[in-house]
């Protein structure tokens, strides 16, 4: 674990402006801050502020904020330790580890082992890239690329970005290369590049005569590979020894039929299939800018769309969108559009994505591809605009789920299937918690079911004497669910309304003087040096409630001797109602100088004092009215009123 001293030193020495300007070249000076277009969301007018003095950034649009470490985590997808190490290396700071626990030593050992595995994969990617340029059989790989209208001449940048290469047909080409590089065979076996012989006397290449795709994590490190089968080469002699039993999962012997279309790396200490997305490194910036990611199935779909300048596209790396993948994607965008193949597998993947989407707090839509087609084919035959149009016209996720239940495979002549389909639609509705979404979705479901069945005039018997449309059957089912819940003393969450207290709190006006107090606190956050000014100290008497809590947090986080603010300590103690405000003021300064900030604070303090006195005078008048007949109380109240009047006159003077 990195020591706190190192973390503090990295924050102190890092030039946050230099770090962020690499990603936001539009930054322009405005007062003490720099302002530009936000890299975290799409905007036309810059609302992204960077304060070099504070080492802090904040977007007034999407509310993203933090230090240089936070920027690398949010923008580049680094973990916290990775971000600290990257900034430390840039600043020439030696990273010291905490030494008070043996667990830290184990952590160091694991990191070193993972770094070795990353390096092995990087070497393999380099080897295969070189083979795509020079190997005598590279034409087989180039032909496969040409089928997708991809070529090294026209699409060099994309092929390089995805580190696409060719794995030669020989049994140990990669093994010999890695040996020459001094790579441990056991490390190569760990990441699935090599497979041990059954005799234990050597290794075979797992990937042979395949077009290779590198799978990268958000930081651009190669964590795995996917190899696509190519057209057959002339027959080769089989190796003298059979591969080990575990290799049979990935390499099909010649006498078992054609090889699998794709061979993928097994899971390893640096790769878990359900936690990674193909193309996430290449797409991360475009996904952030668009605010939405387009999710496809195949590797070629991703590469093909990127080659056609549709860059916010990532691949699912399997048959299901997992909660871990949704969480990873949510780091870059709040929304996803499913552009999966329209076959049964694609529809199943969409259906199974509801829980991952909800757990990650994402919104989702579903685009409908023409039957029997995939995104790569549509982009090649109809142009990239066709993909853009499909994404724009994507249906809401829940509406798409309902339509899937009523698709062309719906056997409307089977009463049991009709009942099953209605039950599935009801289940989709029952699982929706948001009352507004539930209401709109319910109306859509009723219309969709009714329209689908009315086309054929189908009806289902309610009893022996009457026939009722399926639409009414759906309505009865929903009503029965509600009745059952109420009978148990419950109210379905989808039918609950916000409490009167919550609604009253939401609509309540801000307390008098709250904006004046915020203006005073803004000056202090921007210039904490004012905390040592006696005139300012006296002007803070009328702060109250959460504003006092913020003031205490600021005093505790400000180092008067070093003139330095501990931002983490400050934000950690700020009341929740003031956190967003505090982050804004840390990044953007309204006052050019300390003296200007002081003048601003004192003017607002004077107005606040006048307001407080007016409120006190009004309260005094009410108490005078209630004190009629009590001459002692009235005398005291008159004395208070006189003092308040003199104080108010003093303010005006």
N, C-alpha and C positions, 0 to 999 in steps of 0.2 A: 504494500500500500504506500502511495506517495505521501511523504511527510507534509504536515500543514505548513511548515516553514517554506518548503519548495513551492507549494501552491500559492502562498502569499507573495513570494518573490516573483513568481511568474506573472501574477496579476499586476504587481507593481511595475515590472520592467516591460511588459508587453505594450506595444503601441497599437491600441485598438483601432485607430484610424487607418493605419497601414494594412492591418488584417482585413478590415471590412471594405476598404477601397478596392481590393482585388476583386471582390464580388459585386460591389456597388460603385462603379466608376463615375456615376452621376453626382456623387456627393459634392456639395458646394458649401462654403463657409456662410453661416448666418449667425452673427454674434459670436458667442462662445462655442456654439455647436456647428455641426455639419449636417446638411439636410439633403436627402436624395430619394429616389424611388425605392420602395421597400422590396427586398429580395424574397420576402416571405409571402407576399400576396400581390395580385395584379392591381396597379393603380396608374393613373395618368398624371396626378399631381403628387409631388414628393411629400410624404408624411413620416419618413424614416429619419430619426435624429441620432447623431453620434456625438457624445461629449468626451473629447480626448482627456480633459482634465479629470473627469470622474472615471474614465475607463468603462463607460456605460453606453448602451444603445437602447432606443425605445421607438416603436412604431405607433403613432397616434391612430393608425387605421386598424391594424389587426391586433395591436397590443402586445406583440412579441417584444421582449426586452431582456437585458442581461449584460454580462461581461464578455470579454473576448472568448473566454472558455465556453460560455453559453452559446456564442455565435457559431463556433465550430461544431458544437453538439447539434444545434438546431438546423444549421445550414448545410453542413457537410456530413452529418450523420455519425460523428465521432461519439464514442463513449467518453465519460468524464476523464478517466485516466489517459485515454488516447489524446484527448484535446490538450490536457496539461503537458503531456510529453512532447507533442508537436510544437506547442508554443515555447516550451523550455528549450528545445533544440534550436528553434529559430532565434531565441534570445541568448543562446550560448550559456544556458544555466544547467549545471549538473543536477540531475534528478536524484534526490536522496529519498531513501525508503525509511518508513518508520521501523524502529528496531525493538519495539517493546513486545513483540509477539512472534512466536514461531510460525504463525499462520502467514505472516508477511513473507517469510522465506519460502514457504510453499507456493505462495502467489507468484513470487519472482520466478520460481522454477517452472511453473505452468506457463507463464508468459513467454519465457525463453523457448519452451518447447513449441508453443503455438507459432512464435516468430519463425522458428525453423521450418515448420510445415508451410507457412505462407511463402517462404523463400523457395521451397521445393516446387510448389505449384507455379510460382512465377517463372522458374527455370523451365518447367515443362511447357508453359505457354509460349515462352520465347523459342524453344526448340520447334514446336509445331508451327509457329508463325514462319520460321525460317524454311521449314519443309514446304509450306505452301508457295514459297517464292522459288525454290530451287529443286525440289525432288522430282525425279523422273516420272512419277505417277501423279503429280499434282494436278494434271488435267482432269482427273476424275472429280476432284474437289471443286475445281473451277467450273466444270460442267454443271455440278449441282447448284453452285451459286448462280450460274447463268440462267438456270430454270426460273430463278426468282428475279431475273433482270439485275443481278448484282455482279460487279466485276472489280478487280483490284485497281483498274485504271479509273473507273468512274466513281467508285465508292470506297476509295482508299481510307478516308477518314473514319467511316463507319466500321469497316472491317478491322481497322486498328483499334478503335474504341472498344469493340467487343472481343478483341484479341482472337479473331477467328484464324484457325490454322488447319494443317493437315497432319494426321497421324499416319505414318508410313505402314505398309503392310507387314514389314518384318517383325519377327517375334521379340526382338530385344533392342530395337533402335533407340528407344527412349532410355531403356535400362543402361545401355552402354554410354549414352550421353551423360546421364546423371552420375554414373560411376566416374567418368572423366572429370566431372565438376566436383568430385569429392563428397557427393551426397550419400548419406546413409541409406541403404536399401530398405531398412525397416521404416524410416521416415516416409519414403516413397510408397511403401506398402500401406502405411497408416492412412494416407490420404487417397488410397485406391488407385494409384498410378501403376503400380506393379503388383503382380500376383505370383506367389511362391510356387515353385514346382513341387509336385507331390513327393519327390525324392528329397526335397529340402536342399538341393545343391545349386539353386539359382532362382532367377525370377523371369517372368514373361511380362511384356507390355499388356496392360488391360485393354487399351484402345489401339486398334490396328485397322488401317485402311478406312479411316473415318474423317469426316469433316468435323472439326473440333470447335466448340463454343466454350469460352471461359465464363464461369459464374463468379461474379464479384460481389463483395459486400459493399455497403454504402461508402466505405473509405477507398474503394478501388482495389482492395486486396483480392487476389484470386483464391477462392475457397473450394472450388469444385469445377468439374467439367461435364459437358454433355457431348457425346459423339454420335453423329448421324451416319448411318450406313450409306455406302456408295455403290455404284455399279461394280459388278464382280471383276476382279483381275483374272488373268490366266491362272490356271491351277498351280498351287505351290505345294511342295512336299510338306507333310505334317511334321511337327517337331518330334524328336525321339521320345520325349517324355510327355505324359499327359499333364495338364494343369491340375491344380488342387481342386478338391470338390467345391470349395467356396467360390472358385472362379467360374464355375459353370453357370452361376446366376448371371454373369455378365458377359461371358464369352461362349457362344454356342459352338460346339464341335461341328466339324464339317458334315458329319453324317446325320445331323438332327434337323436338317432343313435350312432355310434361309436365316441369316442372323437377325436379331431384333433390330427394328428401325432405329432405335436410340439406345445407347448404353450410357448410364449416368454414374458419376462417382458415388461410392457408398458414403454413408454418413461418417464423420470423423470428428476429432476434437475441435475442428474449426468450421465444420459444416453440418447443419441440420436442415434437411430439405424443407420441412414445414415452417422454417423460420427465415427463409431467404426468398427474394424475388429476383427473377432474371431481368437484368437491365436496370436495377434500382440505382446503381452508381451513375450510369450514363443518363438516366432520366430525372435524377433528383431535382436539378435546377428547373427544368421545364415543368415538372409536376408542381413545384412550389409556385412558379409564375402563373400557371394556369389555374391553380387551386383545385385541380382534379387530376386523378390518374386514370388512365385507360388500361384495363386489365385484359390480357389476351392469354391464349393457351400455349402456343408454340414458340420456340426460339426464333424460327424464321419469321413469324408474325412480328415479333419485337424488332428484329434487325431490319426487316423490309420496311416497316413504318418509319423507323428512325432514318433510314436512307432517303425517305420521301419527306423528311422534315416534319414528321409528326413525332415529336420527341418525348411527350409525356406518357409513354407506353412502357409497361412492364409485363413480365410473364409470370405465370402462376407456379411453374416448376412442379407440376404434378396434376392431380385431378381434383383437388379441393383447395379452396381458399381458407387458410387456417387463422385462428385468433392471433397467432404470433405474426403472421404476414400482415394482417390488418393493422396490428399495433405498429409494425415497422412502417407501413405506408402512411399511417396517420401522422407520423413525425414530419411528413412532407406535404400533406394535403388533407383537407377534411372530407373530401368526396371522392368516389370512385365510380367509373362507368364500366360495367361488364360488357366486353366485346368478345364473348366466347363463341365457339362453333355452335351452330344451331342443332347439333345432334343430341342424342339422349344424354351422353356424357356431359356436354356443355350445360344442358338444362339442369342436370343433377348438381353440377358444381354451383350453379346460381342458387338453387334451392337450399343447399347446405351452407350458404354464405351468410344467412340471416344472423345467426348468433355471433360469428366473428365481427360482422359490421356493427352490431349493437354494442358488443363488448368494447370495441375501439372507439365508439362514439362517432362513427362516420355516417354520412348520407350516401345513398347509392342509387344508380339508375341502370337500366339494362337496355342495350342496343340490340336490335334484331338484324342479324345477317341474313342474306338470301339463303334459302335452303341449299344444303350441300356445299356451301362456300366457307372460306376462312378469310381473316383480315388481309393476309398477304395476297391472296388471289383477287380480292376486291380492289385492293390498292393498285395491283398491276394491270388489271383489265379495265377498270373504270376510273382510275386516277385517285390521287390522295384526297381530292375534294369529296369523293364518295364516302370515304371513312369519316371525314370531318362532318358531313351531313348526317351520317348514321349516329355519331356521338351526340350531335346537337338535338336530334330527334328522339334520343333514348327515353324510354318510359320510366316512370317512378318504379322503384324496386318492388314495392308491395303490389302495385297494379300488375307488374309483369308476372309476379308469382301467381296471381289469380288467373291471368290469361293462360299461363302454362297449364293450370289445372283444367282449363276448358279448351285445350288445343285440339288439333285435328285427330288426335288419337282417342278422343272422348267417344266411346261407344254409347250413343244416346238411346239405343234400343234396349239396353240392359238396365233394368230397374236398380239392380244392386250397384252397378257402376255409377249410375246417376246419384244414388244416395252417398256413395263413397266420395264422389267429386264434390258434392255439396258440403260434406263433412270436412273435407280438406280446406275448402274456402272459409268455412266457419272457423276452423282452427287458425288460419292466417289472421282472421279478424280478432279472435280471442287473445292472441299473443301480442297484440298492439296495445301499449300502455297509454300513449299520448291521446287525450280525449278528442282533440281537434282532428288529428290524423285518423283516429278510429271512425269518427263521424263521416269524414269525407270518403274513407276507404269503404265503409259500409254502403254508402250510396253507390259507389262505383261497382262493388261486388253485386249488389242487387240488380243493377242495370246490366252488368255483363252476363250474369247467370240468366236473367230473363231474356235478354236478346239472343243469347246462344241457343236456348231451348225453344223459344217461340218461333225461331226460324223453321222448325220442323213440327211445331204444334204439339210437342211432347208434354204429357201431363203425368203426374204421379198420384195414385189414389190416397186420399186422406182417410177414407173408410169405404165401406161397401156401397154407399149411396151417393157419395160426392167425389168429384175429381178436382184437385187443386193444382195450379201451376207450381213448378219447382220453385219459382221465385217466392211464392207464399210459404212454401215449405222451409226455405232458408230463413224467412222472416220469423216463422214460428220457432225455429230452432234457436235463433238469437234471443227471442223473447223468453223462451224457456230457460236459457242459460241465466238471464238476468233474474228471472223469478226464483230460480234455485239459489242463486247467490243471496238474494234478499231474504229468502226463507231461512238461510243460515245466519242472518244478521249481518251480512256483508253487503257492500256496494262494489260492483266491479270497478277496478281501477280506471278502466276506460270511460266510465260514466261519472267519475268523481269530478267535482268542480273545485277550483281553488277556494280555500277557506276565506271567510270574510275578513279575518285578521290579516291574512297574507295579501289579499287584494287591497285592503285599507292601507297597509304598510307600503305597498307598491305605489299607490296613488297619492300618498301623503306629501304635502309640500315640504320643501327643505326648511329646517329651522331658521328663524331670522338670524342673520349674522354669519351663517355658515360659509358663504362665499368670501366674506371679509376675513374670516379666520383662515380659510384656505390660501388666500392671497398672502397673508402674513407668513404662513408656514412655507409657502413656495419660496419666498425670499430667504428663509432660513435654510431650506434644503439646498438651494443654489449657492448660498454663501454662509456655511456654518460658522465662519469666523465671527459673524455677528452675535453669536451666543456669548461672546466675552465682552460685548458692549453694554455698559450699565444702562444707557438710555433705552436700548432695545429690551434689556431684561425687565425694566419697569413697564414697558409697553405690552408685555405678554400677560399681564394680570387677568385680562378678560377672556383668555382661552379657557375652554371647558370641554368636558367629555372626551371623545376620542382624540380631539386635537391636542389635549394635554398628554395623552398616551404617546402620540407621535412625537411631541416635543421631548418627552423623557427619553424615548428611543434614540432621537437624534443626539441628545446630549451624551448619552452613554456610548454611542458609536463614534463620536467625534474625538479625535486625539488632539487636545489643545496644544501639546508640546510640539507634535510633528505636523500640525495643520493637515491632518489626513482623516478621511472618513472611511470607516469599515462598512462598506456597502452591504455586505452579507448580514452582518450583525444588525444593521439598521433595518433592512427589509424584513428580517426575521422577527423583529419586535413591533413592526408597524401594524396598527389595527386593520383588519380586513377591509373595512369601508374606506380606508385611505391608501391601500396598497397600490392600486392603479395610478392614483394621483401622485404618489411618491415616485413611482417609476418614471412617469412623464417628466417630473421636475428634475430628476437626476440626469436625464438625457438632454433636456432642452432648457436653456436659461433665458428668462425674459429680461433679466437685468445685465447690462454690459459690464457694470463695475460693482464693487462692494458698496460704494457710497450711494449709487443709484438704487441698489437693493434696499439699503437702509431707509432711504427717503420713501420708497414704495411701501415698506413695512410700516413706517411711522404714520403715513397718511391713512392707511387702512386701519391701523390701531386707533387713530383718532376718530374715524368714522364708527368703529366698533364701540368705542367708549361712549360716544353720543347715543348710539342705538341702545346700548345697555342701560344708560341713564334714562332714556325715554321709556323703555320697558319698565324700569323700576318706578318711574313717576306714575305710569299708568296703574301699576300694582298698588302704589301708595294711595292713589285716588280711590281705588276700589275698597281698600281697607279703611279709608276715612269714612266712606259711606256706611260700611258695616259697623264702624265704631261710634255711630251717633248716640249721644247720651253718656258715653264714657270719655269724660273730659281729659283724664290723664293720658289715655291712649291717643286721643286726638292731638294733644299737645306734643307727644313724642313723634307722631306722624308728621305734624307740621314742621317740626325741627328737621326731620329727615328730608322733607320736601324742599326746605330752604337750602340745605346742604347740597342736594342734588342740583338745584337751580344754579347755585354758585359754581359748582363743578362744571355744569354744562356751559355756563357763560365763560368759564376759564378755557374750555376747549375751543369755543368760537374765537376767543381773543387770540 
